[in-house]
Structure formats: structure tokens, C-alpha cells
Amino acid sequence: MTNYYSNGKLLITGEYVVLDGALSLALPTIFGQSLNVEPIAEKEIFWKSFNSDDSVWFEDSFSLTDFNANSKNELNEISKRVIEIFKAAKTLNPEFLNSDHGYKISTKLTFPKNWGLGSSSTLLNNLAQWANVNPFDLLKLTFGGSGYDIACAQNSNPITYQIDTLRDSQKSINIKKVDFDPEFKEHLYFIYLNKKQNSREGIATYNANKQNITSVVSEISDITNQVINATTLEDFENLISHHEMIISKITKQPTVKDMIFKDFKGSVKSLGAWGGDFVLVASKKDPTSYFKDKGFNTLVPYNKMILQF
């Protein structure tokens, strides 16, 4: 049996504008996903995916030759996605799955699937390792997106992530490990907003509304550098609040604090696609009771969410 593991992700700065070249800060999480591959005699792929509570959330089998699913439900979107990834991996590496035996595949999340910490990106990175292909190339052929989540899947340190557009619309990716370990991290929390946000819809909204993006990219890149170097909670709060206002103006959406937490005595910042998943909270006092009173019961302190290096 061969085992693979990838880290989950949180994008602290640069949501949306990372697509247009903004320098962004991304943090790999303690949580992630494993992939176990076991050869079997049958010439099929038997797949089973487990949630963090050991419940099975997906199960199917696939032909080893054409990857057709044997699912009785022909409209199974997850099966279609798995087939898409298999075919893309095969395109990138024609030798992939050229064997005289099949495989038993199991995946296991260490976080609830609806948390939005990277169930897709961790799977993609794990499969890329197994198929011996570049995960960023596999991403382009399947889910699309900026790729920062793939970078987090591969790294155990805080990173900056930036896309540079070269001539002829070609792009290069710059990933750098950074020393982001704020002295005030005991005042940072991650709150789950009780719903998973569709990042594709968020990106579509952003692309439809963005204007004069060059100056915004520069401004967000500057904020990212300042966030990394922030030494006080007050400075950090000012920076993330400024970041929120900039993205709010671009996307024509109210900030999450104005929408839900207007009376909160602290700062709240959206992470990734606005409107769901986790938000970052900076607060001098423990904010647990405030958020639980509003029905948000999943509060994870910084040290229990982010990989420590």
C-alpha cells in the first residue's frame, strides 16, 4: 500500500486579486487529506472516501481502461469529477495506470468536508503524486483556479503566492516560504460561517465587477507584506480591515462584519470566496460567547488550525 497526504489551506490575504497577480499570504492547515493506494487482482478501481468522522461520503468503482464509472446513478457529479481527474492525469502521463492489475483507493479527510479547507485541492495534489504529474498542470486541466491551494498542499510553512503573467499570456508562479508567526496569534481565531461557499461563483462575481485592477493589485501586495511584518494586534487589525474595504469595493459586496457582525468589538476578515467557509477574527478578548450567541459554534484558535513550523 502506498500512502499520500496533503495539507489544507487558508488564504489570509489576496482573495480574488491573487488571480491578477497580487502577492498573497497563504497558510497550510493542520487539517488535510490522505490517499491510500492498494494494488488488487481485479482490473478495476474501487474508490471509497471517508469524512473526518469515518463516515463514507462517496463510493464508486471505475473501469481501468476507459475510467467509466459503474455507479447506478449516472448523474453522480463526484464520479464525473474523479473520471475527469483520471483522464487529465493520463493525458499528462500516458504511463499512468498502465498495469495488469487494479487498485483499491481510499481517501480520508481530517476535517469536516463542508469546512472548505481544500477537499478538492488536497485530493488533486495526492493524485498528482500518485500519477507522477505536475499538480499545477493537473489543476489547469480540471478544477482551474489560482493554484495557491495546491501550493499549501505541498508546503508546511506559511507562504507567499504570486502569479506573474509573462509574454504571450504565459504565467509563472512564485512561491516563497515566509516567517509568519505573529506574536499576537493567541488573539486570532477562525470562525466557520455554517455554509460552504462556491469559489467559482465568487470568482465569476469578481471578474464581472473588477475595474482598474492594476492599482488594487499593488495595494493588496503592499498589505500582504505589511501583514507578514506586523508586530502588534492593532496594526494587524487595521491592515485586515483595510483589505476588507478594498475587496468590498471591487466585488460590490458588503464586508462580512457589516453584514453579520456589525456590533463585534474586534476585526473580521473573509478568507477566500466571500459569504461562506471560514473568516479570520482578531480580538483582544476571547470572542467565543459572542459568536456562539449568534449561532456560530465552530471557533478554532489559530494554534489549532495553522501548521506550526
C-alpha positions in Angstrom: 0.0 0.0 0.0 1.2 3.5 -0.9 0.2 6.5 1.2 0.0 10.2 0.2 -1.0 13.2 2.3 -1.7 16.9 1.5 -2.3 19.9 3.8 -5.4 22.0 3.7 -5.3 25.8 3.1 -6.4 29.2 4.2 -5.8 32.3 2.1 -5.2 35.2 4.5 -4.6 38.0 2.0 -5.3 38.4 -1.7 -8.6 36.7 -2.2 -9.8 37.1 -5.8 -6.9 39.5 -6.7 -4.4 36.6 -6.4 -5.8 35.7 -9.9 -4.5 39.0 -11.3 -1.0 38.9 -9.8 -1.4 40.2 -6.2 1.1 39.0 -3.7 -0.9 36.8 -1.3 -0.3 35.2 2.1 -1.5 31.6 2.4 -1.3 29.3 5.4 -1.3 25.4 5.3 -3.6 24.0 7.9 -3.1 21.2 10.5 -6.0 19.5 8.7 -5.7 17.8 5.4 -6.5 14.6 3.4 -4.8 11.3 2.8 -4.9 9.0 -0.1 -4.1 5.3 0.2 -3.5 3.2 -2.9 -3.5 -0.6 -2.7 -3.0 -2.9 -5.8 -5.6 -5.6 -6.2 -6.0 -8.5 -8.7 -9.3 -7.2 -10.2 -8.7 -4.9 -13.2 -10.9 -2.1 -11.7 -10.5 0.9 -9.5 -12.6 0.6 -6.3 -12.9 4.0 -4.6 -14.1 4.9 -1.1 -13.9 8.4 0.5 -14.2 8.9 4.3 -15.1 12.0 6.2 -13.4 13.1 9.4 -15.9 11.1 11.4 -15.2 7.9 9.4 -18.5 8.1 7.6 -18.4 7.2 3.9 -19.4 10.2 1.8 -18.5 8.8 -1.6 -18.1 5.3 -3.1 -17.9 4.1 -6.7 -15.8 1.8 -9.0 -14.3 2.7 -12.3 -13.0 0.8 -15.3 -9.2 0.7 -15.5 -9.2 1.2 -19.3 -11.7 4.0 -20.0 -12.5 5.1 -16.4 -16.2 4.7 -16.9 -18.0 4.7 -13.6 -20.0 1.7 -12.5 -22.3 3.9 -10.4 -26.0 3.2 -10.8 -26.5 7.0 -10.6 -25.3 8.3 -14.0 -25.7 11.9 -12.8 -23.2 11.4 -9.9 -21.2 14.7 -10.1 -18.4 13.3 -7.8 -17.9 10.3 -10.1 -17.7 12.6 -13.1 -15.0 14.7 -11.3 -13.0 11.6 -10.5 -13.1 10.5 -14.1 -12.1 14.0 -15.3 -9.1 13.9 -13.0 -8.1 10.4 -14.1 -8.3 11.3 -17.8 -6.3 14.5 -17.2 -3.6 12.7 -15.3 -3.5 10.1 -18.1 -3.1 13.0 -20.6 -0.1 14.4 -18.6 1.4 10.9 -18.0 0.3 8.3 -20.6 2.0 5.6 -18.5 -0.3 6.2 -15.5 -2.4 3.2 -14.7 -0.8 1.1 -17.4 -0.8 -2.0 -15.3 -2.1 -5.6 -15.3 -4.0 -5.1 -12.0 -6.5 -2.7 -10.5 -6.4 -0.6 -7.3 -8.3 -0.1 -4.1 -8.4 3.6 -3.3 -9.4 5.2 0.0 -9.3 8.9 0.9 -9.7 10.3 4.4 -10.3 13.9 5.4 -9.1 15.1 8.8 -11.7 18.0 8.7 -15.4 18.0 8.0 -15.9 18.1 4.3 -18.1 21.3 4.4 -15.4 23.3 6.1 -13.9 24.4 2.7 -10.3 23.8 3.7 -9.4 22.1 0.5 -11.1 18.8 -0.1 -10.6 19.2 -3.8 -7.0 20.6 -3.8 -5.7 18.0 -1.3 -7.2 15.2 -3.5 -5.7 16.7 -6.6 -2.3 17.0 -5.1 -2.4 13.5 -3.7 -3.5 12.1 -7.1 -0.8 14.1 -8.9 1.8 12.5 -6.6 0.5 9.0 -7.4 0.3 9.7 -11.1 3.7 11.4 -11.1 2.5 14.6 -12.8 2.7 18.3 -12.0 -0.2 19.1 -9.8 -0.5 22.7 -11.2 -0.8 21.2 -14.7 -3.4 18.8 -13.4 -5.3 21.7 -11.8 -5.4 23.6 -15.1 -6.9 20.6 -16.8 -9.6 20.0 -14.1 -10.7 22.5 -11.5 -8.8 25.6 -12.5 -8.2 28.5 -10.1 -5.1 30.3 -8.9 -3.3 27.3 -7.5 -2.5 28.7 -4.1 -4.3 25.8 -2.5 -2.0 23.3 -4.3 1.0 25.3 -3.0 -0.4 24.9 0.5 -1.0 21.2 0.0 2.7 20.8 -0.7 4.1 23.1 2.0 4.2 23.0 5.8 5.3 26.7 6.2 3.4 29.9 5.6 4.0 31.0 2.0 3.5 34.0 -0.3 2.0 33.1 -3.6 2.1 35.2 -6.7 1.2 34.7 -10.3 3.3 36.6 -12.8 2.0 37.0 -16.4 4.8 36.7 -18.9 4.8 37.4 -22.6 2.1 35.7 -24.8 -0.1 35.3 -21.7 2.1 32.6 -20.3 2.2 32.6 -16.5 4.8 31.7 -13.9 4.1 31.0 -10.2 6.3 32.4 -7.4 6.0 30.5 -4.1 8.2 31.6 -1.2 8.3 30.4 2.4 7.9 33.3 4.8 8.4 33.7 8.6 4.9 34.5 9.6 4.4 33.6 13.3 2.7 36.6 14.8 3.4 37.4 18.5 -0.3 38.1 18.9 -1.6 34.8 17.4 -3.4 33.9 20.7 -5.8 36.7 19.7 -6.5 35.2 16.3 -9.4 32.8 15.6 -11.1 31.2 12.7 -14.9 31.1 12.6 -16.9 28.8 10.4 -19.9 30.6 8.8 -22.1 27.4 8.7 -22.0 27.1 5.0 -19.6 26.2 2.2 -19.1 28.9 -0.4 -18.8 28.1 -4.1 -15.5 29.7 -5.1 -16.3 29.5 -8.9 -19.4 31.7 -8.3 -17.3 34.1 -6.2 -14.6 34.4 -8.9 -17.3 35.0 -11.6 -18.7 37.9 -9.5 -15.3 39.3 -9.1 -14.4 39.1 -12.8 -17.8 40.8 -13.7 -17.2 43.7 -11.4 -13.4 44.4 -11.3 -12.1 47.7 -12.7 -8.7 49.4 -12.6 -7.3 46.3 -11.1 -3.6 47.2 -11.5 -3.6 49.7 -8.7 -5.6 47.4 -6.4 -3.1 44.5 -7.1 -0.3 46.8 -6.0 -2.2 47.9 -2.9 -3.1 44.4 -1.8 0.5 43.2 -2.4 1.7 46.0 -0.1 -0.8 45.0 2.6 0.4 41.4 2.3 3.9 42.5 3.1 2.8 44.6 6.0 0.6 41.8 7.4 3.7 39.5 7.4 5.7 42.0 9.2 3.0 43.3 11.6 4.2 43.3 15.2 1.1 44.4 17.1 -2.5 43.3 17.1 -3.7 46.8 16.4 -1.6 47.1 13.3 -2.8 43.7 12.1 -6.4 44.7 12.6 -6.0 47.9 10.7 -4.4 46.1 7.8 -7.1 43.4 7.5 -9.9 45.9 7.9 -8.4 48.0 5.0 -8.1 44.8 3.0 -11.8 44.1 3.5 -12.8 47.6 2.4 -10.7 47.2 -0.9 -12.2 43.9 -1.8 -15.7 45.0 -0.8 -15.4 47.9 -3.3 -14.2 45.7 -6.1 -16.8 43.0 -5.7 -19.6 45.3 -4.7 -20.4 43.2 -1.7 -20.7 44.4 1.9 -18.0 43.1 4.3 -18.9 40.2 6.5 -18.6 42.3 9.6 -21.1 44.9 8.2 -23.4 42.1 7.1 -23.4 39.9 10.2 -21.1 41.1 13.0 -21.5 44.9 13.0 -21.5 45.1 16.8 -18.4 42.9 17.3 -15.6 44.6 19.2 -12.8 43.4 17.0 -11.9 42.8 13.4 -13.3 40.2 11.0 -11.9 39.3 7.6 -13.3 37.0 4.9 -11.0 34.3 3.6 -11.3 33.0 0.0 -14.7 33.4 -1.6 -16.8 35.8 0.3 -20.0 34.6 2.0 -19.0 31.3 3.4 -16.4 28.9 4.8 -14.1 30.5 7.5 -13.5 34.1 8.5 -10.5 35.3 10.4 -11.2 37.1 13.7 -8.8 39.3 15.6 -9.9 40.1 19.1 -8.3 41.2 22.4 -10.9 39.2 24.4 -12.0 35.6 23.8 -14.9 36.0 21.3 -16.3 32.5 21.8 -19.5 33.6 23.6 -20.2 36.4 21.1 -20.2 34.1 18.1 -22.0 31.2 19.8 -24.8 33.6 20.8 -25.2 34.3 17.1 -25.3 30.6 16.2 -21.7 30.2 15.0 -20.4 27.3 17.1 -17.2 26.4 15.2 -14.4 28.6 16.5 -10.9 27.3 16.0 -7.9 29.2 17.7 -5.0 30.0 15.4 -2.7 27.4 17.0 -5.2 24.6 16.5 -5.8 25.5 12.8 -2.5 26.5 11.3 0.6 24.3 11.0 3.3 25.5 13.3 6.9 25.4 12.0 
